[in-house]
Amino acid sequence: MLKILIVEDDEAIANLIYVNLMNEGYRCVRALDGAEGADYMEKEEYDLILLDIMLPRIDGYELLEYVKLLGTPVIFLTAKGSVEDKIKGLRLGADDYIVKPFQIGELLARVEAVLRRYGKSQKELKVGDIFINTHSRQVEKNGELVELTVKEFDLLVELVRNKNVVLSRDRLYEKVWEEPFLGETRTLDTHIRRLRKKLELEEQIKTVFRIGYRLEG
């Protein structure tokens, strides 16, 4: 299970991130100031650190200098949204820079993207009572294995990794079938119907008119 350290002094934001990442199958730890974050970094290794900039005691820029020595990827979470601030954060070594307020779906997608870049993609995904092991390519619902075809599995993973984000039909098709989308939607729509039925996701997989699909969770 991948471990993520959240260093954020706004407790409500820290808790929101914590709950959503835990629901995705990550193991998470919260620190409410920079000194506490530094203590956690010294005691344990993490796969990713989500780091606010304006922190009590030790700020995010100073912490980043220490994190670079560890080789741990970092995503800055901050209200400092100017172009100059972004350039500074990225030049100091942050792997991504997210400005508050942000959509939780965007944060989850960026977390997954940075982890993939470092070869640390989450092997276990979760949505509701459904558990997905991307290594063994097995899917369980309520503890029971559900048989999916190769394309059904790949489509499910793509939806789960982009939970609460609208995915266009062409993006989904090209990602899962690995060929250009020529406008024929029957194949994709059929696979979506099968996923809904096999995993009882009729209410969670929403059709977005004229665009594509969104998995809610």
N, CA and C of each residue as an Amber inpcrd file, in Angstrom:
protein
   651
   0.8430000  -1.1980000   0.0000000   0.0000000   0.0000000   0.0000000
   0.8810000   1.2520000   0.0000000   0.6280000   2.1550000  -0.9260000
   1.4380000   3.3660000  -1.0320000   1.1160000   4.3330000   0.1040000
   2.1710000   5.0150000   0.5850000   2.0300000   5.9020000   1.7440000
   2.1930000   7.3580000   1.3230000   1.2700000   8.1900000   1.7830000
   1.2840000   9.6110000   1.4330000   1.2550000  10.4480000   2.7070000
   2.1570000  11.4160000   2.7930000   2.1830000  12.3600000   3.9100000
   1.5170000  13.6630000   3.4710000   0.5380000  14.1140000   4.2510000
  -0.1790000  15.3610000   3.9750000   0.2810000  16.3950000   5.0040000
   0.9670000  17.4410000   4.5500000   1.4200000  18.5070000   5.4510000
   0.6150000  19.7540000   5.1200000  -0.4080000  20.0170000   5.9170000
  -1.3960000  21.0650000   5.6290000  -1.9210000  21.6110000   6.9550000
  -1.8090000  22.9240000   7.1750000  -2.1990000  23.4950000   8.4680000
  -3.6930000  23.7740000   8.5850000  -4.4260000  23.7750000   7.4640000
  -5.8840000  23.9080000   7.5220000  -6.4610000  22.5170000   7.7790000
  -6.9540000  22.3050000   9.0020000  -7.3610000  20.9580000   9.3960000
  -8.4980000  20.4210000   8.5380000  -9.4300000  21.2970000   8.1380000
 -10.5620000  20.8450000   7.3120000 -10.0670000  20.3410000   5.9560000
  -9.1370000  21.0740000   5.3450000  -8.5940000  20.6460000   4.0580000
  -7.7870000  19.3600000   4.2200000  -6.9710000  19.3050000   5.2890000
  -6.1720000  18.1010000   5.5460000  -7.0580000  16.8800000   5.7070000
  -8.1650000  17.0340000   6.4410000  -9.0740000  15.9030000   6.6640000
  -9.7840000  15.4930000   5.3730000 -10.1670000  16.4710000   4.5620000
 -10.8230000  16.1710000   3.2840000  -9.8930000  15.3520000   2.3830000
  -8.6390000  15.7890000   2.2840000  -7.6590000  15.0650000   1.4700000
  -7.4290000  13.6710000   2.0380000  -7.2770000  13.6100000   3.3510000
  -7.0090000  12.3360000   4.0380000  -8.1140000  11.3130000   3.7510000
  -9.3520000  11.7100000   3.9220000 -10.4850000  10.7930000   3.7420000
 -10.5540000  10.2970000   2.3010000 -10.3890000  11.2130000   1.3390000
 -10.5060000  10.8200000  -0.0660000  -9.3590000   9.9280000  -0.5130000
  -8.1420000  10.2010000  -0.0400000  -7.0140000   9.3370000  -0.3980000
  -7.1400000   7.9640000   0.2570000  -7.6000000   7.9300000   1.5040000
  -7.8160000   6.6450000   2.1800000  -8.8580000   5.8250000   1.4250000
  -9.9060000   6.4920000   0.9450000 -10.9410000   5.7930000   0.1780000
 -10.4030000   5.2310000  -1.1270000  -9.3190000   5.8320000  -1.6390000
  -8.6900000   5.3380000  -2.8630000  -7.7320000   4.1810000  -2.5960000
  -7.5110000   3.8600000  -1.3160000  -6.6460000   2.7390000  -0.9780000
  -5.2380000   3.1140000  -0.5640000  -4.9660000   4.4070000  -0.4090000
  -3.6560000   4.8430000   0.0560000  -3.6070000   4.8380000   1.5910000
  -2.4080000   4.6740000   2.1190000  -2.1980000   4.8590000   3.5540000
  -1.7250000   6.2970000   3.7560000  -2.3790000   7.0500000   4.6450000
  -2.0920000   8.4790000   4.7730000  -1.7760000   8.8730000   6.2100000
  -0.9340000   9.9060000   6.3280000  -0.5940000  10.5080000   7.6130000
  -0.7560000  12.0120000   7.4620000  -1.3060000  12.6760000   8.5080000
  -1.5070000  14.1210000   8.4700000  -0.5590000  14.8320000   9.4280000
  -0.0020000  15.9410000   8.9730000   0.7830000  16.8310000   9.8340000
   0.2300000  18.2430000   9.6610000   0.0420000  18.9650000  10.7720000
  -0.6150000  20.2670000  10.7240000   0.3490000  21.4480000  10.7680000
   1.6550000  21.1770000  10.8060000   2.6410000  22.2490000  10.6580000
   3.9380000  21.6590000  10.1120000   4.8500000  22.5460000   9.7190000
   6.0590000  22.0870000   9.0690000   6.9650000  21.2470000   9.9490000
   7.0610000  21.6120000  11.2460000   7.9280000  20.8600000  12.1520000
   7.4050000  19.4390000  12.3470000   6.0850000  19.3060000  12.4830000
   5.4970000  17.9740000  12.6170000   5.7280000  17.1660000  11.3510000
   5.6020000  17.8260000  10.2000000   5.8640000  17.1470000   8.9410000
   7.2930000  16.6440000   8.8550000   8.2490000  17.4860000   9.2860000
   9.6550000  17.0800000   9.2770000   9.8880000  15.8780000  10.1810000
   9.2180000  15.8520000  11.3320000   9.3470000  14.7120000  12.2540000
   8.8800000  13.4240000  11.5890000   7.7450000  13.4820000  10.9040000
   7.2340000  12.2840000  10.2190000   8.2040000  11.8200000   9.1330000
   8.7910000  12.7740000   8.4180000   9.7250000  12.4140000   7.3440000
  10.9650000  11.7140000   7.8830000  11.3930000  12.1000000   9.0700000
  12.5730000  11.4820000   9.6680000  12.2920000  10.0700000  10.1540000
  11.0390000   9.8090000  10.5430000  10.6950000   8.5160000  11.1380000
  10.3170000   7.4620000  10.1080000   9.8010000   7.8900000   8.9540000
   9.2430000   6.9240000   7.9990000   9.4220000   7.4110000   6.5740000
   9.5220000   6.4720000   5.6460000   9.5990000   6.8120000   4.2270000
   8.2020000   6.8970000   3.6310000   8.0200000   7.8300000   2.7010000
   6.7260000   8.0150000   2.0390000   6.9070000   7.9380000   0.5290000
   5.8380000   7.5440000  -0.1620000   5.8670000   7.4750000  -1.6170000
   5.5760000   8.8270000  -2.2510000   4.9020000   9.7080000  -1.4950000
   4.5340000  11.0350000  -2.0070000   4.2490000  11.9410000  -0.8150000
   4.5820000  13.2310000  -0.9790000   4.2740000  14.2170000   0.0570000
   3.4480000  15.3350000  -0.5660000   2.2910000  15.6220000   0.0310000
   1.4620000  16.7640000  -0.3540000   1.7940000  17.8870000   0.6150000
   2.2910000  19.0080000   0.1170000   2.9340000  20.0070000   0.9660000
   2.3740000  21.4010000   0.7450000   1.7960000  21.9640000   1.8070000
   1.3910000  23.3670000   1.7740000   2.6520000  24.2290000   1.8420000
   2.5730000  25.4520000   1.3490000   3.7390000  26.3460000   1.4080000
   3.7280000  27.1830000   2.6810000   2.5960000  27.8280000   2.9590000
   2.5090000  28.7310000   4.1140000   2.1330000  27.9310000   5.3610000
   3.1600000  27.3790000   6.0210000   2.9850000  26.5240000   7.1870000
   3.5710000  27.1780000   8.4350000   2.9780000  26.9090000   9.6120000
   3.5950000  27.3780000  10.8590000   4.9200000  26.6620000  11.1220000
   5.8210000  27.3290000  11.8090000   7.0860000  26.8060000  12.3120000
   8.1250000  26.5820000  11.2110000   7.8550000  25.7310000  10.2450000
   8.7580000  25.5480000   9.1010000   7.9020000  25.6240000   7.8370000
   8.2560000  26.5310000   6.9110000   7.3970000  26.6600000   5.7280000
   7.7170000  25.5880000   4.6830000   6.8510000  25.5260000   3.6690000
   6.9600000  24.4760000   2.6670000   8.2280000  24.5490000   1.8370000
   8.6950000  25.7750000   1.5510000   9.9270000  25.9090000   0.7670000
  11.1110000  25.3010000   1.5100000  11.1790000  25.5590000   2.8130000
  12.2830000  25.0150000   3.6100000  12.1840000  23.4950000   3.7010000
  10.9580000  22.9980000   3.8900000  10.7610000  21.5500000   3.9480000
  11.1550000  20.8840000   2.6400000  10.8650000  21.5430000   1.5210000
  11.1760000  20.9620000   0.2190000  12.6760000  20.7250000   0.0640000
  13.4880000  21.6120000   0.6200000  14.9400000  21.4290000   0.5570000
  15.3450000  20.1130000   1.2210000  14.6770000  19.7880000   2.3320000
  14.9710000  18.5260000   3.0290000  14.4480000  17.3360000   2.2320000
  13.2280000  17.4770000   1.6850000  12.6030000  16.3710000   0.9540000
  13.4370000  15.9870000  -0.2680000  14.0590000  16.9740000  -0.9180000
  14.8660000  16.6830000  -2.1120000  16.0050000  15.7130000  -1.7920000
  16.5180000  15.7880000  -0.5780000  17.5880000  14.8710000  -0.1750000
  17.0710000  13.4370000  -0.0560000  15.7740000  13.3010000   0.2120000
  15.1690000  11.9810000   0.3670000  14.7700000  11.3750000  -0.9790000
  14.6270000  12.2150000  -1.9900000  14.2060000  11.7320000  -3.3020000
  12.7230000  11.4060000  -3.3850000  11.9170000  11.9560000  -2.4670000
  10.4720000  11.6980000  -2.4430000   9.7450000  12.7220000  -3.3060000
   8.8420000  12.3010000  -4.1860000   8.0860000  13.2780000  -4.9830000
   7.1970000  14.1580000  -4.1180000   7.0120000  15.4070000  -4.5520000
   6.2450000  16.3980000  -3.7920000   5.2590000  17.1060000  -4.7070000
   4.0340000  17.2710000  -4.2180000   3.0510000  18.1430000  -4.8630000
   2.7700000  19.2900000  -3.9050000   2.9900000  20.5220000  -4.3580000
   2.6470000  21.6840000  -3.5480000   1.1370000  21.9290000  -3.6030000
   0.5410000  22.1780000  -2.4510000  -0.8570000  22.5930000  -2.3390000
  -0.8410000  23.9710000  -1.6940000  -1.3050000  24.9870000  -2.3940000
  -1.1290000  26.3340000  -1.8470000  -2.1290000  27.3240000  -2.4150000
  -2.3670000  28.3810000  -1.6440000  -3.1940000  29.4850000  -2.1210000
  -2.3830000  30.4890000  -2.9310000  -1.0530000  30.2980000  -2.9640000
  -0.1690000  31.2030000  -3.7120000  -0.2330000  30.8180000  -5.1770000
  -1.1200000  31.4990000  -5.9260000  -1.4310000  31.0370000  -7.2650000
  -0.8370000  31.8310000  -8.4090000   0.0610000  32.7880000  -8.1200000
   0.6270000  33.5750000  -9.2120000   1.5810000  32.7190000 -10.0510000
   1.8100000  33.1530000 -11.2850000   2.7360000  32.4410000 -12.1640000
   4.1200000  32.3960000 -11.5410000   4.5300000  33.5020000 -10.9090000
   5.8590000  33.5590000 -10.2820000   5.9840000  32.5200000  -9.1750000
   4.9110000  32.3610000  -8.3640000   4.9380000  31.3720000  -7.2830000
   5.0480000  29.9600000  -7.8450000   4.2930000  29.6850000  -8.9150000
   4.3510000  28.3550000  -9.5320000   5.7500000  28.0660000 -10.0680000
   6.3180000  29.0470000 -10.7610000   7.6640000  28.8670000 -11.3120000
   8.6620000  28.6030000 -10.1920000   8.5530000  29.3670000  -9.0990000
   9.4660000  29.1800000  -7.9700000   9.3440000  27.7780000  -7.4020000
   8.1020000  27.3300000  -7.1680000   7.8850000  26.0030000  -6.5850000
   8.4290000  24.8880000  -7.4580000   8.1820000  24.9890000  -8.7590000
   8.6390000  23.9470000  -9.6760000  10.1650000  23.9670000  -9.8340000
  10.7430000  25.1630000  -9.8500000  12.1970000  25.2630000  -9.9680000
  12.9050000  24.7510000  -8.7090000  12.2350000  24.8750000  -7.5680000
  12.8210000  24.3650000  -6.3230000  12.7790000  22.8410000  -6.2610000
  11.9700000  22.2350000  -7.1370000  11.9750000  20.7770000  -7.1940000
  10.6520000  20.0940000  -6.9750000   9.5460000  20.8670000  -6.8170000
   8.2340000  20.2300000  -6.6860000   7.8570000  19.5420000  -7.9950000
   7.1470000  18.4210000  -7.8950000   6.7540000  17.6670000  -9.0910000
   5.4540000  18.1770000  -9.6980000   4.6510000  18.8650000  -8.8930000
   3.4120000  19.4640000  -9.3860000   3.0210000  20.5690000  -8.4150000
   2.0660000  21.3980000  -8.8280000   1.7130000  22.5980000  -8.0730000
   0.2100000  22.7960000  -8.2310000  -0.5490000  22.6260000  -7.1730000
  -2.0110000  22.7360000  -7.2270000  -2.4520000  23.9300000  -6.3820000
  -3.2410000  24.8090000  -6.9920000  -3.6700000  26.0270000  -6.3160000
  -5.0280000  25.8110000  -5.6520000  -5.1510000  26.2420000  -4.4040000
  -6.4220000  26.1810000  -3.6900000  -7.3020000  27.3530000  -4.1350000
  -8.6350000  27.1510000  -4.1630000  -9.3350000  25.8740000  -3.9320000
  -9.2280000  24.9790000  -5.1580000  -9.2680000  23.6690000  -4.9290000
  -9.1480000  22.7140000  -6.0220000 -10.2560000  21.6730000  -5.9030000
 -10.5600000  21.0200000  -7.0180000 -11.5040000  19.9160000  -7.0220000
 -10.7880000  18.6600000  -6.5510000 -11.4160000  17.8770000  -5.6760000
 -10.7510000  16.6900000  -5.1390000 -10.4390000  15.6930000  -6.2510000
 -11.2840000  15.6440000  -7.2880000 -11.0120000  14.7470000  -8.4150000
  -9.7290000  15.1110000  -9.1370000  -9.4730000  16.4170000  -9.2720000
  -8.2270000  16.8660000  -9.9020000  -7.0290000  16.4580000  -9.0540000
  -7.1390000  16.6320000  -7.7370000  -6.0400000  16.2450000  -6.8530000
  -5.7370000  14.7580000  -6.9780000  -6.7720000  13.9220000  -6.9540000
  -6.5640000  12.4790000  -7.0470000  -5.9020000  12.1050000  -8.3730000
  -6.3260000  12.7490000  -9.4470000  -5.7390000  12.4540000 -10.7580000
  -4.2690000  12.8580000 -10.7980000  -3.9340000  13.9860000 -10.1960000
  -2.5370000  14.4460000 -10.2090000  -1.6600000  13.5860000  -9.3030000
  -2.2140000  13.1470000  -8.1870000  -1.4840000  12.2190000  -7.3090000
  -1.1240000  10.9600000  -8.0850000  -2.1020000  10.3990000  -8.7770000
  -1.8660000   9.1780000  -9.5480000  -0.8330000   9.4210000 -10.6470000
  -0.9070000  10.5870000 -11.2940000   0.0210000  10.8940000 -12.3830000
   1.4600000  10.9870000 -11.8770000   1.6660000  11.6610000 -10.7490000
   3.0210000  11.7930000 -10.2030000   3.5520000  10.4300000  -9.7640000
   2.7030000   9.6320000  -9.1240000   3.1430000   8.3060000  -8.6860000
   3.4990000   7.4240000  -9.8750000   2.7240000   7.4990000 -10.9520000
   3.0430000   6.7280000 -12.1640000   4.3920000   7.1520000 -12.7200000
   4.6630000   8.4600000 -12.6910000   5.9240000   8.9930000 -13.2060000
   7.1140000   8.3890000 -12.4620000   6.9090000   8.0850000 -11.1850000
   7.9670000   7.5100000 -10.3550000   7.8850000   5.9810000 -10.2780000
   7.0370000   5.3970000 -11.1070000   6.9120000   3.9450000 -11.1040000
   6.2740000   3.4040000  -9.8460000   5.3890000   4.2080000  -9.2250000
   4.7730000   3.8100000  -7.9550000   3.2500000   3.7720000  -8.0630000
   2.7520000   3.4470000  -9.2290000   1.3100000   3.4610000  -9.4120000
   0.6140000   2.5190000  -8.4380000  -0.5100000   2.9880000  -7.8990000
  -1.2590000   2.2280000  -6.9120000  -1.7330000   0.9020000  -7.5010000
  -1.3750000  -0.2120000  -6.8420000  -1.7820000  -1.5290000  -7.3240000
  -3.2000000  -1.8870000  -6.9020000  -3.6720000  -1.3070000  -5.8020000
  -5.0120000  -1.6030000  -5.3070000  -5.8650000  -0.3370000  -5.3550000
  -6.9770000  -0.4320000  -6.0600000  -7.9210000   0.6780000  -6.1640000
  -9.2260000   0.2700000  -5.5050000  -9.9720000   1.2580000  -5.0560000
 -11.2280000   0.9700000  -4.3560000 -12.2710000   2.0030000  -4.7420000
 -13.4830000   1.5270000  -4.9740000 -14.6120000   2.4220000  -5.1460000
 -15.8240000   1.7320000  -4.5200000 -16.3570000   2.3220000  -3.4640000
 -17.4540000   1.6890000  -2.7400000 -17.0400000   0.3460000  -2.1880000
 -17.8030000  -0.7030000  -2.5230000 -17.4940000  -2.0560000  -2.0460000
 -16.7300000  -2.8660000  -3.0950000 -16.1420000  -2.1630000  -4.0750000
 -15.4050000  -2.8150000  -5.1520000 -13.9050000  -2.5940000  -4.9510000
 -13.1350000  -3.6950000  -4.9570000 -11.6850000  -3.6270000  -4.8360000
 -11.0510000  -4.1350000  -6.1260000 -10.0670000  -3.3860000  -6.6140000
  -9.4230000  -3.7060000  -7.8850000  -7.9300000  -3.8670000  -7.6470000
  -7.3750000  -5.0000000  -8.0420000  -5.9350000  -5.2150000  -7.9770000
  -5.3940000  -5.1220000  -9.4000000  -4.6620000  -4.0380000  -9.6750000
  -4.1860000  -3.8320000 -11.0460000  -3.0190000  -4.7470000 -11.3950000
  -2.4050000  -5.3580000 -10.3940000  -1.2990000  -6.2890000 -10.6470000
  -1.8250000  -7.6640000 -11.0740000  -2.7640000  -8.1770000 -10.2790000
  -3.3530000  -9.4900000 -10.5950000  -4.5280000  -9.3750000 -11.5700000
  -4.9960000  -8.1310000 -11.7940000  -6.1430000  -7.8510000 -12.6560000
  -7.3900000  -8.5720000 -12.1590000  -7.5670000  -8.5760000 -10.8550000
  -8.7600000  -9.1730000 -10.2480000  -9.6460000  -8.0790000  -9.6640000
 -10.9550000  -8.3180000  -9.7420000 -11.9350000  -7.3840000  -9.1990000
 -12.8260000  -8.1310000  -8.2190000 -13.0080000  -7.5610000  -7.0370000
 -13.8950000  -8.1480000  -6.0310000 -14.9860000  -7.1520000  -5.6780000
 -16.1810000  -7.6870000  -5.5150000 -17.3070000  -6.8790000  -5.0190000
 -17.9110000  -7.6130000  -3.8260000 -17.9460000  -6.9440000  -2.6820000
 -18.4100000  -7.5760000  -1.4440000 -17.6440000  -8.8640000  -1.1540000
 -16.3400000  -8.8690000  -1.4860000 -15.4970000 -10.0250000  -1.1900000
 -15.5680000 -11.1530000  -2.1960000 -16.3850000 -11.0060000  -3.2430000
 -16.5160000 -12.0610000  -4.2510000 -15.9160000 -11.6080000  -5.5780000
 -15.1730000 -12.5180000  -6.2230000 -14.5560000 -12.2030000  -7.5090000
 -15.6100000 -11.9680000  -8.5870000 -15.3760000 -10.9480000  -9.3970000
 -16.2470000 -10.6590000 -10.5360000 -15.4210000 -10.8080000 -11.8090000
 -15.8960000 -11.6310000 -12.7300000 -15.1640000 -11.8680000 -13.9730000
 -15.4180000 -10.7250000 -14.9530000 -14.3160000 -10.0780000 -15.3770000
 -14.4090000  -9.0270000 -16.3790000 -13.5270000  -9.3890000 -17.5690000
 -13.9180000  -8.9450000 -18.7590000 -13.0540000  -9.1070000 -19.9160000
 -11.8720000  -8.1400000 -19.7920000 -10.8850000  -8.3040000 -20.6550000
  -9.7100000  -7.4290000 -20.6220000 -10.1120000  -5.9660000 -20.7850000
 -10.9590000  -5.6810000 -21.7420000 -11.3510000  -4.3000000 -22.0070000
 -12.2650000  -3.7650000 -20.9060000 -13.1250000  -4.6020000 -20.3660000
 -13.9700000  -4.1630000 -19.2510000 -13.1040000  -3.7620000 -18.0590000
 -12.0660000  -4.5720000 -17.7970000 -11.1730000  -4.2680000 -16.6760000
 -10.4390000  -2.9530000 -16.9200000  -9.8700000  -2.7880000 -18.1020000
  -9.1180000  -1.5670000 -18.4140000 -10.0190000  -0.3350000 -18.3490000
 -11.2430000  -0.4780000 -18.8090000 -12.2000000   0.6270000 -18.7720000
 -12.5590000   0.9880000 -17.3300000 -12.7660000  -0.0250000 -16.5000000
 -13.0700000   0.2160000 -15.0910000 -11.9280000   0.9600000 -14.4040000
 -10.6940000   0.5200000 -14.6320000  -9.5300000   1.1670000 -14.0130000
  -9.4340000   2.6280000 -14.4330000  -9.6630000   2.8990000 -15.7090000
  -9.5920000   4.2770000 -16.1990000 -10.6550000   5.1520000 -15.5390000
 -11.8590000   4.6140000 -15.3750000 -12.9290000   5.3640000 -14.7120000
 -12.6080000   5.6050000 -13.2400000 -12.0890000   4.5740000 -12.5690000
 -11.7980000   4.6970000 -11.1360000 -10.6470000   5.6650000 -10.8980000
  -9.6210000   5.6010000 -11.7310000  -8.4790000   6.5120000 -11.5520000
  -8.8480000   7.9600000 -11.8320000  -9.9620000   8.1700000 -12.5080000
 -10.4330000   9.5330000 -12.7870000 -11.8140000   9.7560000 -12.1790000
 -12.0040000   9.1930000 -10.9860000 -13.3080000   9.2580000 -10.3210000
 -13.7700000  10.7060000 -10.1620000 -15.0560000  10.9190000 -10.4520000
 -15.7060000  12.2340000 -10.3600000 -15.2310000  13.2180000 -11.4260000
 -14.5290000  12.7120000 -12.4260000 -14.0770000  13.5350000 -13.5550000
 -14.7920000  13.0560000 -14.8140000 -15.3040000  13.9940000 -15.6080000
 -15.9680000  13.6280000 -16.8620000 -14.9070000  13.2270000 -17.8830000
 -15.0470000  12.0200000 -18.4340000 -14.1220000  11.5240000 -19.4520000
 -14.8540000  11.4430000 -20.7860000 -14.2950000  12.0410000 -21.8050000
 -14.9380000  12.0270000 -23.1150000 -14.8790000  10.6260000 -23.7120000
 -15.8080000  10.3440000 -24.5990000 -15.8320000   9.0340000 -25.2600000
 -14.5410000   8.7780000 -26.0310000 -14.0430000   9.8100000 -26.7420000
 -12.8360000   9.5800000 -27.5410000 -11.6340000   9.2960000 -26.6600000
 -11.5350000   9.9950000 -25.5000000 -10.3990000   9.7310000 -24.6050000
 -10.4760000   8.3130000 -24.0550000 -11.6490000   7.9110000 -23.5920000
 -11.8090000   6.5670000 -23.0410000 -11.4880000   5.5030000 -24.0840000
 -12.0300000   5.6770000 -25.2730000 -11.8150000   4.6710000 -26.3140000
 -10.3370000   4.5590000 -26.6700000  -9.6880000   5.6940000 -26.9000000
  -8.2880000   5.6680000 -27.3160000  -7.3780000   5.1400000 -26.2080000
  -7.7380000   5.4090000 -24.9400000  -6.9310000   4.9150000 -23.8240000
  -7.0700000   3.3980000 -23.6740000  -8.2910000   2.8890000 -23.7650000
  -8.5540000   1.4680000 -23.5060000  -8.2830000   0.6080000 -24.7330000
  -8.7080000   1.0600000 -25.9210000  -8.5430000   0.2410000 -27.1320000
  -7.2360000   0.5410000 -27.8650000  -6.5620000   1.6100000 -27.4800000
  -5.2540000   1.9700000 -28.0340000  -5.2900000   2.0920000 -29.5520000
  -6.3290000   2.7320000 -30.0400000  -6.4440000   3.0370000 -31.4590000
  -7.2840000   4.2980000 -31.6140000  -7.1730000   4.9870000 -32.7350000
  -7.9020000   6.2490000 -32.9020000  -9.4200000   6.0610000 -32.8030000
 -10.0820000   7.0170000 -32.1800000 -11.5390000   7.0070000 -32.0760000
 -12.1070000   7.6390000 -33.3440000 -12.9350000   6.8880000 -34.0560000
 -13.4700000   7.3540000 -35.3370000 -14.9310000   7.7740000 -35.2490000
 -15.4400000   7.8880000 -34.0120000 -16.8010000   8.3910000 -33.8230000
 -17.8520000   7.3250000 -33.6050000 -17.4890000   6.0610000 -33.7320000
 -18.4480000   4.9650000 -33.5380000 -18.4360000   4.5820000 -32.0530000
 -19.5630000   4.8100000 -31.3710000 -19.5970000   4.6770000 -29.9120000
 -20.1750000   3.3540000 -29.4260000 -20.6570000   2.4930000 -30.3470000
 -21.3760000   1.2970000 -29.9160000 -20.5160000   0.3890000 -29.0320000
 -19.2550000   0.1850000 -29.4240000 -18.3710000  -0.6990000 -28.6540000
 -18.1900000  -0.1830000 -27.2310000 -17.8450000   1.1040000 -27.0880000
 -17.6430000   1.6890000 -25.7620000 -18.9250000   1.6440000 -24.9440000
 -20.0350000   2.0370000 -25.5290000 -21.3070000   2.0720000 -24.7950000
 -21.7110000   0.6770000 -24.3260000 -21.4390000  -0.3420000 -25.1520000
 -21.7600000  -1.7190000 -24.7590000 -20.9390000  -2.1420000 -23.5510000
 -19.6640000  -1.8050000 -23.5390000 -18.8080000  -2.1590000 -22.4040000
 -19.2320000  -1.4150000 -21.1400000 -19.6540000  -0.1770000 -21.2840000
 -20.1540000   0.5780000 -20.1240000 -21.3950000  -0.0990000 -19.5510000
 -22.3170000  -0.5320000 -20.4170000 -23.5280000  -1.2170000 -19.9520000
 -23.1750000  -2.4920000 -19.1930000 -22.1850000  -3.2450000 -19.7000000
 -21.7880000  -4.4910000 -19.0290000 -21.1860000  -4.2040000 -17.6580000
 -20.3440000  -3.1730000 -17.5680000 -19.7570000  -2.8100000 -16.2700000
 -20.8360000  -2.4270000 -15.2750000 -21.7770000  -1.6360000 -15.7240000
 -22.8720000  -1.2230000 -14.8410000 -23.6140000  -2.4430000 -14.2880000
 -23.8700000  -3.4020000 -15.1650000 -24.6360000  -4.5770000 -14.7530000
 -23.8180000  -5.5070000 -13.8630000 -22.5820000  -5.8270000 -14.2690000
 -21.7700000  -6.7890000 -13.5160000 -21.4150000  -6.2950000 -12.1250000
 -21.1950000  -4.9830000 -11.9970000 -20.7250000  -4.4350000 -10.7220000
 -21.7870000  -3.5970000 -10.0130000 -23.0140000  -3.6300000 -10.5440000
 -24.1270000  -2.8810000  -9.9500000 -23.7650000  -1.4030000  -9.7990000
 -23.2800000  -0.8320000 -10.9000000 -22.8550000   0.5620000 -10.9000000
 -23.7790000   1.4540000 -11.7390000 -25.0340000   1.0350000 -11.8460000
 -25.9870000   1.7970000 -12.6590000 -26.1130000   3.2420000 -12.1830000
 -26.0630000   3.4470000 -10.8640000 -26.2190000   4.7970000 -10.3250000
 -24.9040000   5.5640000 -10.2990000 -23.7720000   4.8390000 -10.2690000
 -22.4740000   5.5090000 -10.1160000 -21.8610000   5.9390000 -11.4490000
 -22.0310000   5.1330000 -12.5120000 -21.4810000   5.5090000 -13.8190000
 -22.5320000   6.3560000 -14.5440000 -22.2810000   7.6490000 -14.5840000
 -23.2330000   8.5910000 -15.1670000 -22.8960000   8.8610000 -16.6340000
 -23.9140000   8.9400000 -17.4530000 -23.7420000   9.3840000 -18.8320000
 -23.8230000  10.9040000 -18.8690000 -22.8040000  11.5330000 -19.4170000
 -22.7950000  12.9880000 -19.5610000 -23.1370000  13.3040000 -21.0140000
 -24.2830000  13.8850000 -21.2210000 -24.8660000  14.0700000 -22.5500000
 -23.8750000  14.7030000 -23.5180000 -23.6860000  14.0260000 -24.6510000
 -22.8440000  14.4700000 -25.7620000 -21.3540000  14.5490000 -25.4330000
 -20.9670000  14.0950000 -24.2400000 -19.5500000  14.1620000 -23.8930000
 -18.9880000  12.7600000 -23.6330000 -19.4900000  12.0860000 -22.5830000
 -18.9320000  10.7840000 -22.2480000 -19.5030000  10.2570000 -20.9490000
 -18.5990000   9.8710000 -20.0320000 -19.0380000   9.2210000 -18.7990000
 -18.2630000   9.7530000 -17.5990000 -18.8970000   9.6400000 -16.4230000
 -18.2620000  10.0150000 -15.1790000 -18.6180000   8.9680000 -14.1210000
 -17.5900000   8.4460000 -13.4210000 -17.8270000   7.5550000 -12.3070000
 -17.8910000   8.3730000 -11.0290000 -19.0090000   8.3100000 -10.3310000
 -19.1710000   9.0490000  -9.0880000 -18.9010000   8.1370000  -7.9020000
 -18.2330000   8.6830000  -6.8960000 -17.9580000   7.8620000  -5.7170000
 -17.3160000   8.6810000  -4.6210000
